[in-house]
């Protein structure tokens, strides 16, 4: 158990809908990262938050957004969902944000299925 | 930006044999190289990492080597066991570590009893 929690574990929704994925980092970690893993694909970095502020952006679609709250949990919002958004979404956390080498610890993921 | 290649994509070994997975990276500024193990239905688990000031690191049956000149690093698993069967991902990272944390495509390792 990495100490990172994600809810829900599974999510099934229809095209055009909006969903919110939730992540709680390990105790003491200030950074949260979001990744997308499609079938037979590697891990694609989406976005990073550090202590409430956006720190880095990867291949995140404009239909997707995220935020990190004062208690450091983070939410990833996916809107106008398309079939191609079906994937595993992972959250990872680390102690620092930038400027130092930092291990990332992953949560169990949320499996999103868009029908 | 950074690009990480990983080989082989699939690997089958007999229980007790060794397994080696190799990764190459493109950005010479990368200085942190973790390896993750992902079992079916689970999130990636950090199993070992190496920093650019070290050439080799070992943890029980797992070792990682780094060749900065050639820009490649490898994961070595000795005395493989069926529970080692999983997908293994390498990654390379350099400051600022968010968007520059790039994963390889993964290697599916099967350990046959």
Interface residues (C-beta under 8 A of the other chain):
Chain A: X2 X4 X31 X33 X41 X42 X43 X45 X48 X55 X56 X57 X58 X90 X97 X98 X99 X100 X101 X102 X103 X104 X105 X106 X107 X108 X109
Chain B: X31 X32 X34 X36 X42 X43 X44 X45 X46 X49 X51 X89 X93 X95 X96 X97 X98 X99 X100 X101 X102 X103 X104 X105 X106
